[in-house]
Amino acid sequence: MELSDEQTAVRNAVREFAREEIRPTALEADDEQEFPEEVWDGLAEMDLTGLTVPEEYGGYDAGPVTAAVVNEGVAYGMLAVATALSVHSLATSCISEFGSETQQDRWLPEMADGRPVGAFALSEPHAGSNPAEMSTRAKPDGDEYVIDGEKQWITNGERAGVYILFAKTDRDDPSTVTQFLVPGDVDGLIVGEKEDKLGLRASDTTSLTFDGVRIPAENRLTEEGAGLSAAFHILTGGRIAIAAQSVGLAQCALDEALAYSQERDQFGGPIADIQAIRHKLAEMATRVKAARLLTRDAARKRAAGGAALEASMAKYFASETAMFTTNEAVQIHGGYGYVTEGEVERLYRDAKITEIYEGTTEIQKQVIARELLE
């Protein structure tokens, strides 16, 4: 489970960037619900917006373990930024793995440089955990497709310049889900207002409405009907990214709690001398390490070509660890942990989404059970 020298160097560089460039912007970005674009530009300068882009297109071409290290480090600074990066990476992965050479030449070099930002449009108002129930349709019309429907909970929805869209070519047939590439400037695409969320407030989350959007047939990324299998394949990597982000968030909460417990005096000494506090810190640290090891194991399995079981285990355990650790960090901080001027209050609000997006905890347990029983 040890990192290579190169991976260790990447971890250290990303963690330093998170401390010096991301965290100082976090409270203001969260309060104003505005994404810190200067941070995104910094990630681009570090080649991290090309994390899953092949080197031949100017990308970093990171393997699954290195990608997990990067996601953990960025989330240590701010989960909203890490989420934007992982969704952008989902989009570049789709183009890298399923796109034609023409599509790759057109989009990947620019996306590796950070612009346009990518988005992943799978969920719908009535089709979240079960995407086979989606109603968005891409109707074949000569050498074009005409798209009608609505997507919801789209990260980077407002910022994106390219959307990876999943739609049925036959609305009544779930076996016809297909993957498409939709530029952000097409006629008929309506981006909804940003959602006002509990946490992850600096990340733009919107709906998308497709009203007679026409795209050329060559914008199809998969064969008709191969969209769901492609989505599940890509989301396995996405779940490992969320697990890694959960670890980074939990590590940040642990570090805040450790520092505060040694600074805060009560009953004649630092609260770190109180057994109840020491036990909290011990359990937090143990869970964070276990979550990190599960995540790295899943990443290594992913590199070997598998990981559906391990990815769900890592995502399930790491997201619950993030929720547990941030809750304990707030408790250790007491009243100071509850006010919005402090860091741990934001971490606590952000942690909840890790149990929901890219497959809820309940869905992860279903996947784990299915893999065990088959």
ABEGO torsion letter per residue (X at the ends): XBBBAAAAAAAAAAAAAAAAAAAAAAAAAAAAGBBBAAAAAAAAAAGAAAAABBAAAGBAGBBAAAAAAAAAAAAAABAAAAAAAAAAAAAAAAAAAABBAAAAAAAAAAAAAGOBBBBBBABBAABBABAAABABBBBBBEABBBBBEBBBGBBGAAABABBBBBBBABAABAAABBBBBBBAABBGBBBBBBBBBABGAABBBBBBBBBGBBBBAAABABBBGAAAAAAAAAAAAAAAAAAAAAAAAAAAAAAAAAAAAAABBBGGBBAAABAAAAAAAAAAAAAAAAAAAAAAAAAAAAAAGBGAAAAAAAAAAAAAAAAAAAAAAAAAAEAAAABAABAAAAAAAAAAAAAABGEBAAAAAAAAAAAAAX
